Amino acid sequence: MNYWKKMVAPIVIAVIMIAYYIGAAVFFMAVPGIPAAVKILMVVIPLILAAVMLGVLISRIKEIQGGEEDDLSQY
């Protein structure tokens, strides 16, 4: 239960960033007059970034649960 305090900030930041990327994808889907190829790129790239952010969050949660709170100790 002690880990929850350390996981709050990464979770909040990740949720904000994922919402931003998904919002950007939705915005670009709604803009008229953009060629289909460009629209696909402008939707796929933010969704990939959102997936990467989710992966980073999962990795960070595993690090915190494993007892490694400080990434700088690796260097």
C-alpha positions in Angstrom: 0.0 0.0 0.0 3.0 2.3 0.5 3.6 2.2 -3.3 0.4 4.1 -4.1 1.8 7.4 -3.0 4.8 7.0 -5.3 2.6 5.9 -8.2 0.2 8.9 -8.1 2.3 11.3 -10.1 3.3 8.9 -12.9 -0.3 7.8 -13.3 -1.7 11.4 -13.4 0.9 12.5 -15.9 0.3 9.5 -18.1 -3.4 9.9 -18.1 -3.1 13.6 -19.0 -0.7 12.8 -21.9 -2.8 9.9 -23.2 -5.9 12.1 -23.1 -4.0 14.7 -25.0 -2.8 12.3 -27.7 -6.3 10.8 -28.1 -7.8 14.3 -28.2 -5.3 15.3 -31.0 -6.2 12.2 -33.0 -10.0 12.9 -32.6 -9.4 16.6 -33.6 -7.5 15.6 -36.8 -10.2 13.1 -37.7 -12.8 15.9 -37.5 -10.9 18.5 -39.6 -12.4 18.7 -43.1 -10.4 19.2 -46.2 -7.3 17.3 -45.3 -6.2 14.5 -47.7 -6.8 11.0 -46.5 -3.2 10.0 -46.4 -2.3 13.0 -44.2 -5.3 12.4 -42.0 -4.3 8.8 -41.4 -0.8 9.9 -40.4 -2.2 12.6 -38.1 -4.4 10.0 -36.4 -2.0 7.1 -36.3 1.0 9.0 -34.8 -0.8 10.3 -31.7 -2.4 6.9 -31.1 1.0 5.2 -31.3 2.4 7.8 -28.9 -0.5 7.1 -26.5 0.3 3.4 -26.6 3.9 4.1 -25.9 3.0 6.3 -23.0 0.8 3.5 -21.6 3.8 1.1 -22.0 6.1 3.5 -20.1 3.5 3.8 -17.3 3.3 0.1 -16.9 7.0 -0.2 -16.9 7.3 2.6 -14.2 4.7 0.9 -12.1 6.6 -2.3 -12.2 9.8 -0.5 -11.2 8.1 1.2 -8.2 6.6 -2.1 -7.1 9.9 -3.8 -7.4 11.5 -1.3 -5.0 13.4 0.8 -7.5 12.0 4.3 -7.0 15.0 6.1 -8.3 16.0 5.6 -12.0 19.3 7.5 -11.4 20.7 4.6 -9.4 21.2 2.7 -12.7 23.8 5.3 -13.9 
